Amino acid sequence: MSYLNALRLHFAGQFQSNVSTVNNDPGHFDNASFKARYQHMEGNHMIPPNGWFNPQGDAAFRLLGCTVNSAWMPSGQVTGSDPVLGYIVADSDGSVPAKLVDLDPEQQLVSQIWGLKVRIADADGNTLMQGDFEPAAFMDIWDRATGSGSGDIGAGAAYQSVLCNLQWGDVSASPFLTALQQAAETGVLSIKFNVDGLNMDFTSPNFMCGRIAGTIGPATISEPRHLVIGRQFMASAAQGGNFFTPVGGINFCAAVVDSEAGCIYLDLGNALSTTAPGAGLNNLGDLTLSVSGDATPLGTIPATGTGGYAGDGWYEQTAGVVALPLTVAQLQAVAAAPLVLAGNSGITISEWSNGAFVRADAFVHRLSPGDSIEIPVYAMQWGQPLAGASLSFVLDSNQLQTNTDSFPYVSASPPVATPPTALTFDATAAPTDDCGMALLALSTSDPGTPRWFNNGTDYGIDGQVYGIRPSFTDAAMNAGPVNQWNFISFLLWSGYTPANPVTWTDVQPIFQQYANLYPVMIRFLNMADYESVKAHAGLLSLAFGLDVADPNSMPVTRDLSPAKRAAILAWLQNPLPGAVAPPARVAMAEAPESLATIAPAGAAAPPRGGKAAAAARRLILQAR
Amino acid sequence: MIRLQRSMIEGLTGPAPSVQAVCDALQNAIELEHATIPVYLYALYSLDETKNAEIADIISSVAVEEMLHMTLSSNVLNALGGSPVIDQPDFIPTYPGPLPGGVQSDLTVNLAPFSMTQLQTFLQIEEPEDPLNFKALAVTDTITIGEFYDAISRAIGLLGDGAFVDPPRNQVGPDLMWNSIVVTDVATAQQAITTIVDQGEGTKTSPDAGVGGGYAHYYRYMQIQKGHLLVPVQGGTTPEEQYAYTGAPVPFDASGVYAVPTNPGNPPGYAAGSAQAFANDNFNYTYTSLLKALHALFNGDVSQDQFNRAIGLMMSLKGQAKAMMSGIPNPAVLAGPSFQYQPINPLIG
């Protein structure tokens, strides 16, 4: 049970993701060669190379002006007599905004939302339901806008998670919310939303904002939190583009067959392209859902006319979720046969021929040396949990991101996924259980400091990033296109042992790097300055001591290892001074630069944004 | 010196004030203490701290103590069984306008960037009571802030220890807030009020604030006007002879003030859909969230976690205000926060 349910509401509005961008270039993590201009807003075509498009970002993720636009109950569509249709979906009104955070400068394509509280409130802001959004990363990023605007502004992606720690107000005035509260006896709700149309023009009032459209429905504890147990439509990759362009014009999507209700819920929210960033949907023709090989479709989603998906407001009303009725005979027909969704000539997407699918639930993990974890991975077939399946795992760093020493990057980035021996895991898991779940058992050792700069002598990026890709052990079960994004990302921190007692000598490089990468901090203190940090030790102790799920937690980037955090907290209790030897290359860093050396003649970076730039640095592309 | 309406102490002056009258006065006190904070913060965040660090430090030190005064007033109100009301639209005064309970013709308070003119408003708010003036004005229909608190303190004395809730209720103590006082009886209530008055006005014999160290607010602000820190000097016998504005310079660099508007919430406000409105809406939503967080804190959710949430919101407001006032992200667009109650974001959907 998930948001693809007879009981669900759809909302739409804007989001803000005010991420900072100095950390987009891995070379900026090199304290020894950092330059003041790296904190400045980028110039035309990134000349000179600098802080990219939002160096002053504070990482805030906000829900703005989101309204409940439609709601459905088992009895049918909710009508205007239910006040839920006048309600809003908002973020916290009792704590600071949530944060949007990259895993790492060399894995920027699984940005997670941390510390988000989602509320359903009346038009005056009075809370009727609120829950904590379990941190989640986006999935299925693609080149959604086909018209003007490429790069990040043309991208679309989706977030799926659960809301927990639910608190309910008096919802008796709304039959819908009353039903939702009853369905939420599990203590969780399912939420999924799509984001697109990011505005990257800093002179615009909508800078760093975009469109959001989503769905909230019930959830089951035994099901995955970030993944639908359902029918999975799989797309092949076309050449080119920034992120992913589906050959058949329709992106990865999921559906759930509801035998009781006699219908199929199809989530096209992140699957249909738009005419421009954040604009209406392209007319791909009437979309027919069929059993593969059957001439008679199960149902049709009209492109135009009443309820046509290419019409104004359809996306905001539905968040892209369609319910098509199925007869008893159709229910039987779809039970074990692949589904195909098709529109105009060439527009098509289908399930694998065997209807199978495998994916990890949570696919972003931060680990310390010596950690052992078990990561739930789910197998399904024909929309049902697949028990007894054997799943395999391989290291796969193809989607991680590095760069050579080439414009606009300030230096070559450190290697990823090495040493490979720092991750130890069983190549094959025990068979899936009745829920279709197997566990990837993984343990770690110290990767050392493979991402320090200057041949490993200068402080650099902590730890290492890795990728592990799941699949069916039986190769024949992998019966269709593989989703390039369907892998598990890891940040494995370096081992760290500070001196005892901890002095400024130990913590200075850590603070210096944050001061460099996050110019927002100078509004509060100078993290590179001993006296300033010492003077703010109380507030810093508070912020560094919070749970990382707290929206106030420092560092915002969630990239500080527990070992370094412990050292910082110890130092803040007793902020001992300590000598700081200037890195050998500081003199070089402060030397005057000529534009000719830092931006070679003819150099020009396309205005595509951080995500698209990162996507262009993926190893898989460099191998081609 | 700011004058308050005599009605602010109505019910406190007789021989048998009611608990409700004291509670009403304390609610007014909370509103009065809060009302100065947006004014001080607006000036503080309008300063480029690289050019006006000394002035920023002074204003910041006062604003922090106004937050303590809000807390102390809430503690006394809670100790008497009352409940501070903070999460309300009318909790926030309108700028420009008088301070809560203030006399309209006496002082109109603006949300304005720092200037020597705006400093005069600060000085007027914080100016200590002059005993000679007090006698002359006693027959009028206005009172000083000092008299307001004296009346509350006196009334609490008449109520006696029996009026205090046992066990102590909803107290934000020194474990959470530096220099806070847990109020349980007449003595601790009067100690809390003395702290508020001394930090604001100083004692009768010295500019020292007593609790918390430093000078009373008026003298701190006078350092800006005089251009030098106030320091003790040798040899004198009277208070006036024992201190002088002859310490380190407190320079004012007028080029280090961002050109933000005065009273940005004044109709028509920022144009709908503008970058200023966007930043202001985010700020006001966070500010309203802070009022809600403080309301919860002062009404029973007295926990480290809730206190941390409030602190986090204050830091977020600081970061947002500094960005919008200094032209981040667009140097061509400056905006000042209007400090208005806004429980949904954006203001207009």
Chai-1 contact restraints between the chains, C-beta under 6 A:
chainA,res_idxA,chainB,res_idxB,connection_type,confidence,min_distance_angstrom,max_distance_angstrom,comment,restraint_id
A,Q56,B,I328,contact,1.0,0.0,6.0,A-B,restraint_1
A,Q56,B,P329,contact,1.0,0.0,6.0,A-B,restraint_2
A,D58,B,G319,contact,1.0,0.0,6.0,A-B,restraint_3
A,L64,B,N345,contact,1.0,0.0,6.0,A-B,restraint_4
A,L64,B,P346,contact,1.0,0.0,6.0,A-B,restraint_5
A,G65,B,P346,contact,1.0,0.0,6.0,A-B,restraint_6
A,G65,B,G349,contact,1.0,0.0,6.0,A-B,restraint_7
A,D93,B,S289,contact,1.0,0.0,6.0,A-B,restraint_8
A,D93,B,K292,contact,1.0,0.0,6.0,A-B,restraint_9
A,G94,B,S289,contact,1.0,0.0,6.0,A-B,restraint_10
A,G94,B,K292,contact,1.0,0.0,6.0,A-B,restraint_11
A,G94,B,A293,contact,1.0,0.0,6.0,A-B,restraint_12
A,S95,B,R309,contact,1.0,0.0,6.0,A-B,restraint_13
A,V96,B,G312,contact,1.0,0.0,6.0,A-B,restraint_14
A,V96,B,L313,contact,1.0,0.0,6.0,A-B,restraint_15
A,V96,B,S316,contact,1.0,0.0,6.0,A-B,restraint_16
A,G125,B,P343,contact,1.0,0.0,6.0,A-B,restraint_17
A,G125,B,I344,contact,1.0,0.0,6.0,A-B,restraint_18
A,F202,B,P329,contact,1.0,0.0,6.0,A-B,restraint_19
A,F202,B,N330,contact,1.0,0.0,6.0,A-B,restraint_20
A,T203,B,N330,contact,1.0,0.0,6.0,A-B,restraint_21
A,P205,B,G273,contact,1.0,0.0,6.0,A-B,restraint_22
A,P205,B,S274,contact,1.0,0.0,6.0,A-B,restraint_23
A,P205,B,A275,contact,1.0,0.0,6.0,A-B,restraint_24
A,P205,B,F278,contact,1.0,0.0,6.0,A-B,restraint_25
A,F207,B,P329,contact,1.0,0.0,6.0,A-B,restraint_26
A,R523,B,G319,contact,1.0,0.0,6.0,A-B,restraint_27
A,R523,B,K322,contact,1.0,0.0,6.0,A-B,restraint_28
A,L542,B,N308,contact,1.0,0.0,6.0,A-B,restraint_29
A,N552,B,G312,contact,1.0,0.0,6.0,A-B,restraint_30
